[in-house]
Amino acid sequence: MLPAHLAARLLEQRRAQESAEFARQLPLYADDAPFPPDTDPDGETAHPLPDWATNY
């Protein structure tokens, strides 16, 4: 069994590696797309989002 200070150090290293791997997989940039879109590509108005509280 590991002493507490070694276990804490290993846990800290593992968390640092996991967060570094997560950050490595993030995209470098993302386009800010409006949601919901203002208009359809053909120029018509966008359809309203469904009201899930009343229409189910």
Summary of the structure (lengths in Angstrom):
residues: 56
radius of gyration: 23.5
end to end distance: 55.1
largest distance: 67.3
contacts: 67
relative contact order: 0.07
helix: 39%
strand: 4%
